[in-house]
Amino acid sequence: MNLKFKDVVAYFGSILELAESLGVKREAIYQWEKIPVLRCYELEKLSLGKFKAYDLLKLKLKDSPTAPNKPRRATSHTNG
């Protein structure tokens, strides 16, 4: 299985829903470089075995095109 983080997010519906399932804030997930070990086992249980902790442990989130993209805040540019 060629597992990608977006597959995990899609299973839960969104990063927000993934975070809520894990009992963390969405911002916590954006800080992950890798899924924390205990979260991998929790995700295996929550997904009823669809995602295996062993496979989740191997995912790197920050350097991959499937990394969660942090929403950008609107900035106002003023000339003055």
Biopython code that builds the backbone (N, CA, C, O; Angstrom):
import numpy as np
from Bio.PDB.StructureBuilder import StructureBuilder

atoms = [
    (1, "MET", "N", (0.850, -1.182, 0.000)),
    (1, "MET", "CA", (0.000, 0.000, 0.000)),
    (1, "MET", "C", (0.894, 1.243, 0.000)),
    (1, "MET", "O", (1.792, 1.369, 0.833)),
    (2, "ASN", "N", (0.649, 2.130, -0.910)),
    (2, "ASN", "CA", (1.403, 3.385, -0.993)),
    (2, "ASN", "C", (0.602, 4.461, -0.261)),
    (2, "ASN", "O", (-0.096, 5.267, -0.875)),
    (3, "LEU", "N", (0.724, 4.450, 1.067)),
    (3, "LEU", "CA", (-0.075, 5.313, 1.920)),
    (3, "LEU", "C", (0.427, 6.748, 1.894)),
    (3, "LEU", "O", (1.630, 7.004, 1.937)),
    (4, "LYS", "N", (-0.508, 7.670, 1.824)),
    (4, "LYS", "CA", (-0.203, 9.097, 1.862)),
    (4, "LYS", "C", (-1.055, 9.728, 2.953)),
    (4, "LYS", "O", (-2.132, 9.229, 3.279)),
    (5, "PHE", "N", (-0.568, 10.827, 3.514)),
    (5, "PHE", "CA", (-1.295, 11.501, 4.574)),
    (5, "PHE", "C", (-2.670, 11.954, 4.102)),
    (5, "PHE", "O", (-3.626, 11.953, 4.877)),
    (6, "LYS", "N", (-2.771, 12.340, 2.835)),
    (6, "LYS", "CA", (-4.076, 12.789, 2.331)),
    (6, "LYS", "C", (-5.104, 11.654, 2.370)),
    (6, "LYS", "O", (-6.303, 11.919, 2.455)),
    (7, "ASP", "N", (-4.658, 10.397, 2.310)),
    (7, "ASP", "CA", (-5.569, 9.267, 2.426)),
    (7, "ASP", "C", (-6.173, 9.205, 3.832)),
    (7, "ASP", "O", (-7.357, 8.914, 4.001)),
    (8, "VAL", "N", (-5.344, 9.479, 4.826)),
    (8, "VAL", "CA", (-5.813, 9.490, 6.211)),
    (8, "VAL", "C", (-6.812, 10.630, 6.400)),
    (8, "VAL", "O", (-7.874, 10.438, 6.991)),
    (9, "VAL", "N", (-6.471, 11.804, 5.903)),
    (9, "VAL", "CA", (-7.351, 12.964, 6.019)),
    (9, "VAL", "C", (-8.673, 12.678, 5.306)),
    (9, "VAL", "O", (-9.740, 12.977, 5.842)),
    (10, "ALA", "N", (-8.614, 12.109, 4.121)),
    (10, "ALA", "CA", (-9.827, 11.808, 3.355)),
    (10, "ALA", "C", (-10.719, 10.827, 4.113)),
    (10, "ALA", "O", (-11.943, 10.956, 4.082)),
    (11, "TYR", "N", (-10.129, 9.862, 4.782)),
    (11, "TYR", "CA", (-10.908, 8.891, 5.551)),
    (11, "TYR", "C", (-11.734, 9.594, 6.627)),
    (11, "TYR", "O", (-12.893, 9.249, 6.855)),
    (12, "PHE", "N", (-11.132, 10.575, 7.283)),
    (12, "PHE", "CA", (-11.818, 11.292, 8.359)),
    (12, "PHE", "C", (-12.657, 12.454, 7.838)),
    (12, "PHE", "O", (-13.531, 12.945, 8.552)),
    (13, "GLY", "N", (-12.412, 12.903, 6.613)),
    (13, "GLY", "CA", (-13.215, 13.947, 5.997)),
    (13, "GLY", "C", (-12.489, 15.267, 5.835)),
    (13, "GLY", "O", (-12.651, 15.947, 4.821)),
    (14, "SER", "N", (-11.688, 15.635, 6.829)),
    (14, "SER", "CA", (-10.922, 16.877, 6.775)),
    (14, "SER", "C", (-9.888, 16.849, 7.901)),
    (14, "SER", "O", (-9.945, 15.997, 8.788)),
    (15, "ILE", "N", (-8.958, 17.778, 7.853)),
    (15, "ILE", "CA", (-7.979, 17.855, 8.939)),
    (15, "ILE", "C", (-8.679, 18.212, 10.249)),
    (15, "ILE", "O", (-8.299, 17.720, 11.312)),
    (16, "LEU", "N", (-9.692, 19.061, 10.176)),
    (16, "LEU", "CA", (-10.423, 19.423, 11.387)),
    (16, "LEU", "C", (-11.091, 18.188, 12.000)),
    (16, "LEU", "O", (-11.009, 17.978, 13.210)),
    (17, "GLU", "N", (-11.740, 17.383, 11.182)),
    (17, "GLU", "CA", (-12.404, 16.178, 11.682)),
    (17, "GLU", "C", (-11.398, 15.148, 12.190)),
    (17, "GLU", "O", (-11.669, 14.433, 13.155)),
    (18, "LEU", "N", (-10.239, 15.075, 11.540)),
    (18, "LEU", "CA", (-9.169, 14.203, 12.025)),
    (18, "LEU", "C", (-8.725, 14.659, 13.411)),
    (18, "LEU", "O", (-8.592, 13.849, 14.328)),
    (19, "ALA", "N", (-8.499, 15.952, 13.553)),
    (19, "ALA", "CA", (-8.076, 16.510, 14.842)),
    (19, "ALA", "C", (-9.124, 16.237, 15.923)),
    (19, "ALA", "O", (-8.784, 15.830, 17.033)),
    (20, "GLU", "N", (-10.383, 16.460, 15.599)),
    (20, "GLU", "CA", (-11.451, 16.215, 16.574)),
    (20, "GLU", "C", (-11.508, 14.746, 16.975)),
    (20, "GLU", "O", (-11.756, 14.431, 18.139)),
    (21, "SER", "N", (-11.281, 13.849, 16.029)),
    (21, "SER", "CA", (-11.281, 12.415, 16.327)),
    (21, "SER", "C", (-10.160, 12.051, 17.293)),
    (21, "SER", "O", (-10.303, 11.145, 18.114)),
    (22, "LEU", "N", (-9.051, 12.762, 17.187)),
    (22, "LEU", "CA", (-7.900, 12.507, 18.051)),
    (22, "LEU", "C", (-7.945, 13.327, 19.341)),
    (22, "LEU", "O", (-7.134, 13.117, 20.243)),
    (23, "GLY", "N", (-8.883, 14.249, 19.424)),
    (23, "GLY", "CA", (-8.992, 15.087, 20.611)),
    (23, "GLY", "C", (-7.910, 16.140, 20.714)),
    (23, "GLY", "O", (-7.501, 16.521, 21.810)),
    (24, "VAL", "N", (-7.441, 16.617, 19.545)),
    (24, "VAL", "CA", (-6.421, 17.669, 19.513)),
    (24, "VAL", "C", (-6.934, 18.825, 18.670)),
    (24, "VAL", "O", (-7.930, 18.700, 17.957)),
    (25, "LYS", "N", (-6.245, 19.940, 18.763)),
    (25, "LYS", "CA", (-6.587, 21.077, 17.912)),
    (25, "LYS", "C", (-5.977, 20.875, 16.529)),
    (25, "LYS", "O", (-4.958, 20.202, 16.370)),
    (26, "ARG", "N", (-6.615, 21.465, 15.553)),
    (26, "ARG", "CA", (-6.143, 21.363, 14.166)),
    (26, "ARG", "C", (-4.694, 21.830, 14.045)),
    (26, "ARG", "O", (-3.906, 21.240, 13.306)),
    (27, "GLU", "N", (-4.350, 22.884, 14.769)),
    (27, "GLU", "CA", (-2.998, 23.441, 14.709)),
    (27, "GLU", "C", (-1.942, 22.428, 15.143)),
    (27, "GLU", "O", (-0.809, 22.469, 14.663)),
    (28, "ALA", "N", (-2.304, 21.525, 16.042)),
    (28, "ALA", "CA", (-1.353, 20.509, 16.492)),
    (28, "ALA", "C", (-0.924, 19.616, 15.327)),
    (28, "ALA", "O", (0.243, 19.241, 15.217)),
    (29, "ILE", "N", (-1.869, 19.287, 14.474)),
    (29, "ILE", "CA", (-1.556, 18.428, 13.323)),
    (29, "ILE", "C", (-0.639, 19.152, 12.352)),
    (29, "ILE", "O", (0.237, 18.531, 11.749)),
    (30, "TYR", "N", (-0.827, 20.454, 12.192)),
    (30, "TYR", "CA", (0.038, 21.214, 11.284)),
    (30, "TYR", "C", (1.480, 21.249, 11.769)),
    (30, "TYR", "O", (2.388, 21.507, 10.979)),
    (31, "GLN", "N", (1.704, 20.997, 13.042)),
    (31, "GLN", "CA", (3.054, 21.024, 13.588)),
    (31, "GLN", "C", (3.778, 19.690, 13.439)),
    (31, "GLN", "O", (4.987, 19.619, 13.658)),
    (32, "TRP", "N", (3.064, 18.643, 13.075)),
    (32, "TRP", "CA", (3.680, 17.324, 12.956)),
    (32, "TRP", "C", (4.643, 17.267, 11.783)),
    (32, "TRP", "O", (4.313, 17.693, 10.676)),
    (33, "GLU", "N", (5.837, 16.737, 12.031)),
    (33, "GLU", "CA", (6.741, 16.363, 10.942)),
    (33, "GLU", "C", (6.498, 14.905, 10.599)),
    (33, "GLU", "O", (6.590, 14.492, 9.443)),
    (34, "LYS", "N", (6.188, 14.143, 11.624)),
    (34, "LYS", "CA", (5.759, 12.757, 11.499)),
    (34, "LYS", "C", (4.591, 12.589, 12.452)),
    (34, "LYS", "O", (4.457, 13.344, 13.415)),
    (35, "ILE", "N", (3.753, 11.611, 12.189)),
    (35, "ILE", "CA", (2.653, 11.344, 13.105)),
    (35, "ILE", "C", (3.248, 10.753, 14.385)),
    (35, "ILE", "O", (4.006, 9.786, 14.315)),
    (36, "PRO", "N", (2.923, 11.311, 15.545)),
    (36, "PRO", "CA", (3.456, 10.779, 16.799)),
    (36, "PRO", "C", (3.090, 9.300, 16.974)),
    (36, "PRO", "O", (2.021, 8.856, 16.555)),
    (37, "VAL", "N", (3.992, 8.561, 17.594)),
    (37, "VAL", "CA", (3.856, 7.102, 17.706)),
    (37, "VAL", "C", (2.497, 6.694, 18.279)),
    (37, "VAL", "O", (1.800, 5.869, 17.689)),
    (38, "LEU", "N", (2.123, 7.259, 19.408)),
    (38, "LEU", "CA", (0.855, 6.857, 20.015)),
    (38, "LEU", "C", (-0.340, 7.234, 19.147)),
    (38, "LEU", "O", (-1.358, 6.543, 19.155)),
    (39, "ARG", "N", (-0.216, 8.333, 18.395)),
    (39, "ARG", "CA", (-1.296, 8.722, 17.481)),
    (39, "ARG", "C", (-1.440, 7.717, 16.348)),
    (39, "ARG", "O", (-2.548, 7.488, 15.861)),
    (40, "CYS", "N", (-0.333, 7.113, 15.922)),
    (40, "CYS", "CA", (-0.391, 6.088, 14.868)),
    (40, "CYS", "C", (-1.254, 4.913, 15.309)),
    (40, "CYS", "O", (-2.085, 4.420, 14.546)),
    (41, "TYR", "N", (-1.049, 4.471, 16.546)),
    (41, "TYR", "CA", (-1.849, 3.359, 17.063)),
    (41, "TYR", "C", (-3.309, 3.773, 17.259)),
    (41, "TYR", "O", (-4.224, 2.980, 17.033)),
    (42, "GLU", "N", (-3.515, 5.014, 17.681)),
    (42, "GLU", "CA", (-4.870, 5.523, 17.845)),
    (42, "GLU", "C", (-5.578, 5.594, 16.491)),
    (42, "GLU", "O", (-6.756, 5.254, 16.388)),
    (43, "LEU", "N", (-4.864, 6.033, 15.455)),
    (43, "LEU", "CA", (-5.456, 6.104, 14.118)),
    (43, "LEU", "C", (-5.776, 4.718, 13.576)),
    (43, "LEU", "O", (-6.782, 4.537, 12.890)),
    (44, "GLU", "N", (-4.932, 3.742, 13.875)),
    (44, "GLU", "CA", (-5.229, 2.368, 13.450)),
    (44, "GLU", "C", (-6.542, 1.915, 14.086)),
    (44, "GLU", "O", (-7.387, 1.322, 13.416)),
    (45, "LYS", "N", (-6.710, 2.192, 15.366)),
    (45, "LYS", "CA", (-7.933, 1.795, 16.068)),
    (45, "LYS", "C", (-9.146, 2.563, 15.547)),
    (45, "LYS", "O", (-10.194, 1.968, 15.292)),
    (46, "LEU", "N", (-9.010, 3.886, 15.388)),
    (46, "LEU", "CA", (-10.134, 4.706, 14.912)),
    (46, "LEU", "C", (-10.562, 4.348, 13.493)),
    (46, "LEU", "O", (-11.734, 4.471, 13.139)),
    (47, "SER", "N", (-9.594, 3.901, 12.678)),
    (47, "SER", "CA", (-9.918, 3.546, 11.290)),
    (47, "SER", "C", (-10.313, 2.077, 11.159)),
    (47, "SER", "O", (-10.480, 1.566, 10.051)),
    (48, "LEU", "N", (-10.460, 1.410, 12.292)),
    (48, "LEU", "CA", (-10.830, -0.012, 12.321)),
    (48, "LEU", "C", (-9.859, -0.862, 11.506)),
    (48, "LEU", "O", (-10.255, -1.818, 10.840)),
    (49, "GLY", "N", (-8.572, -0.492, 11.574)),
    (49, "GLY", "CA", (-7.531, -1.277, 10.922)),
    (49, "GLY", "C", (-7.246, -0.910, 9.481)),
    (49, "GLY", "O", (-6.354, -1.491, 8.863)),
    (50, "LYS", "N", (-7.988, 0.045, 8.930)),
    (50, "LYS", "CA", (-7.721, 0.437, 7.539)),
    (50, "LYS", "C", (-6.294, 0.954, 7.406)),
    (50, "LYS", "O", (-5.603, 0.632, 6.439)),
    (51, "PHE", "N", (-5.850, 1.755, 8.375)),
    (51, "PHE", "CA", (-4.480, 2.259, 8.385)),
    (51, "PHE", "C", (-3.731, 1.547, 9.501)),
    (51, "PHE", "O", (-4.187, 1.523, 10.644)),
    (52, "LYS", "N", (-2.602, 0.977, 9.174)),
    (52, "LYS", "CA", (-1.790, 0.257, 10.147)),
    (52, "LYS", "C", (-0.764, 1.205, 10.759)),
    (52, "LYS", "O", (-0.140, 1.999, 10.056)),
    (53, "ALA", "N", (-0.598, 1.112, 12.072)),
    (53, "ALA", "CA", (0.345, 1.975, 12.778)),
    (53, "ALA", "C", (1.733, 1.878, 12.152)),
    (53, "ALA", "O", (2.430, 2.884, 12.023)),
    (54, "TYR", "N", (2.133, 0.668, 11.763)),
    (54, "TYR", "CA", (3.456, 0.467, 11.169)),
    (54, "TYR", "C", (3.632, 1.330, 9.922)),
    (54, "TYR", "O", (4.691, 1.926, 9.727)),
    (55, "ASP", "N", (2.615, 1.402, 9.087)),
    (55, "ASP", "CA", (2.690, 2.207, 7.863)),
    (55, "ASP", "C", (2.636, 3.699, 8.180)),
    (55, "ASP", "O", (3.337, 4.493, 7.554)),
    (56, "LEU", "N", (1.811, 4.079, 9.144)),
    (56, "LEU", "CA", (1.696, 5.489, 9.523)),
    (56, "LEU", "C", (3.002, 6.021, 10.105)),
    (56, "LEU", "O", (3.347, 7.187, 9.911)),
    (57, "LEU", "N", (3.723, 5.164, 10.815)),
    (57, "LEU", "CA", (4.998, 5.585, 11.414)),
    (57, "LEU", "C", (6.015, 5.988, 10.366)),
    (57, "LEU", "O", (6.905, 6.793, 10.642)),
    (58, "LYS", "N", (5.896, 5.442, 9.172)),
    (58, "LYS", "CA", (6.864, 5.719, 8.107)),
    (58, "LYS", "C", (6.580, 7.010, 7.344)),
    (58, "LYS", "O", (7.436, 7.486, 6.598)),
    (59, "LEU", "N", (5.388, 7.585, 7.522)),
    (59, "LEU", "CA", (5.029, 8.796, 6.790)),
    (59, "LEU", "C", (5.805, 10.000, 7.304)),
    (59, "LEU", "O", (5.916, 10.212, 8.512)),
    (60, "LYS", "N", (6.339, 10.784, 6.379)),
    (60, "LYS", "CA", (6.929, 12.078, 6.720)),
    (60, "LYS", "C", (6.010, 13.126, 6.132)),
    (60, "LYS", "O", (5.708, 13.099, 4.939)),
    (61, "LEU", "N", (5.564, 14.047, 6.964)),
    (61, "LEU", "CA", (4.552, 14.994, 6.526)),
    (61, "LEU", "C", (5.109, 16.304, 6.019)),
    (61, "LEU", "O", (4.586, 16.852, 5.049)),
    (62, "LYS", "N", (6.145, 16.822, 6.634)),
    (62, "LYS", "CA", (6.647, 18.165, 6.310)),
    (62, "LYS", "C", (7.291, 18.262, 4.935)),
    (62, "LYS", "O", (7.133, 19.274, 4.253)),
    (63, "ASP", "N", (8.009, 17.235, 4.518)),
    (63, "ASP", "CA", (8.760, 17.309, 3.269)),
    (63, "ASP", "C", (8.060, 16.639, 2.096)),
    (63, "ASP", "O", (8.678, 16.395, 1.060)),
    (64, "SER", "N", (6.785, 16.345, 2.251)),
    (64, "SER", "CA", (6.106, 15.645, 1.168)),
    (64, "SER", "C", (4.999, 16.510, 0.586)),
    (64, "SER", "O", (4.489, 17.409, 1.255)),
    (65, "PRO", "N", (4.629, 16.240, -0.654)),
    (65, "PRO", "CA", (3.545, 17.007, -1.272)),
    (65, "PRO", "C", (2.194, 16.723, -0.619)),
    (65, "PRO", "O", (1.219, 17.419, -0.902)),
    (66, "THR", "N", (2.119, 15.710, 0.251)),
    (66, "THR", "CA", (0.860, 15.386, 0.916)),
    (66, "THR", "C", (0.789, 15.988, 2.307)),
    (66, "THR", "O", (-0.154, 15.712, 3.050)),
    (67, "ALA", "N", (1.770, 16.807, 2.675)),
    (67, "ALA", "CA", (1.777, 17.436, 4.002)),
    (67, "ALA", "C", (0.577, 18.351, 4.143)),
    (67, "ALA", "O", (0.125, 18.963, 3.175)),
    (68, "PRO", "N", (0.066, 18.435, 5.369)),
    (68, "PRO", "CA", (-1.064, 19.346, 5.553)),
    (68, "PRO", "C", (-0.632, 20.779, 5.293)),
    (68, "PRO", "O", (0.375, 21.243, 5.827)),
    (69, "ASN", "N", (-1.387, 21.458, 4.486)),
    (69, "ASN", "CA", (-1.069, 22.851, 4.177)),
    (69, "ASN", "C", (-1.765, 23.744, 5.186)),
    (69, "ASN", "O", (-2.990, 23.741, 5.309)),
    (70, "LYS", "N", (-0.971, 24.493, 5.892)),
    (70, "LYS", "CA", (-1.524, 25.398, 6.890)),
    (70, "LYS", "C", (-2.274, 26.511, 6.175)),
    (70, "LYS", "O", (-1.749, 27.125, 5.246)),
    (71, "PRO", "N", (-3.507, 26.769, 6.612)),
    (71, "PRO", "CA", (-4.257, 27.838, 5.953)),
    (71, "PRO", "C", (-3.545, 29.175, 6.126)),
    (71, "PRO", "O", (-3.024, 29.488, 7.196)),
    (72, "ARG", "N", (-3.537, 29.930, 5.082)),
    (72, "ARG", "CA", (-2.873, 31.253, 5.128)),
    (72, "ARG", "C", (-3.863, 32.275, 5.649)),
    (72, "ARG", "O", (-5.052, 32.247, 5.334)),
    (73, "ARG", "N", (-3.339, 33.162, 6.443)),
    (73, "ARG", "CA", (-4.170, 34.248, 6.944)),
    (73, "ARG", "C", (-4.148, 35.384, 5.944)),
    (73, "ARG", "O", (-3.138, 35.647, 5.291)),
    (74, "ALA", "N", (-5.254, 36.032, 5.843)),
    (74, "ALA", "CA", (-5.330, 37.194, 4.952)),
    (74, "ALA", "C", (-4.487, 38.316, 5.553)),
    (74, "ALA", "O", (-4.575, 38.604, 6.747)),
    (75, "THR", "N", (-3.694, 38.923, 4.735)),
    (75, "THR", "CA", (-2.879, 40.039, 5.204)),
    (75, "THR", "C", (-3.308, 41.286, 4.466)),
    (75, "THR", "O", (-3.697, 41.242, 3.299)),
    (76, "SER", "N", (-3.228, 42.377, 5.162)),
    (76, "SER", "CA", (-3.562, 43.628, 4.501)),
    (76, "SER", "C", (-2.265, 44.404, 4.258)),
    (76, "SER", "O", (-1.442, 44.578, 5.157)),
    (77, "HIS", "N", (-2.119, 44.841, 3.071)),
    (77, "HIS", "CA", (-0.947, 45.626, 2.704)),
    (77, "HIS", "C", (-1.357, 47.087, 2.618)),
    (77, "HIS", "O", (-2.292, 47.457, 1.907)),
    (78, "THR", "N", (-0.639, 47.888, 3.352)),
    (78, "THR", "CA", (-0.964, 49.311, 3.313)),
    (78, "THR", "C", (0.223, 50.070, 2.785)),
    (78, "THR", "O", (1.366, 49.794, 3.146)),
    (79, "ASN", "N", (-0.041, 50.987, 1.964)),
    (79, "ASN", "CA", (1.016, 51.865, 1.443)),
    (79, "ASN", "C", (0.921, 53.169, 2.198)),
    (79, "ASN", "O", (-0.109, 53.844, 2.181)),
    (80, "GLY", "N", (1.996, 53.512, 2.853)),
    (80, "GLY", "CA", (1.847, 54.739, 3.582)),
    (80, "GLY", "C", (3.070, 55.315, 4.056)),
    (80, "GLY", "O", (3.050, 56.368, 4.693)),
]
sb = StructureBuilder()
sb.init_structure("model")
sb.init_model(0)
sb.init_chain("A")
sb.init_seg("    ")
for serial, (resi, resn, name, xyz) in enumerate(atoms, 1):
    if name == "N":
        sb.init_residue(resn, " ", resi, " ")
    sb.init_atom(name, np.array(xyz, "f"), 0.0, 1.0, " ", f" {name:<3s}", serial, name[0])
structure = sb.get_structure()
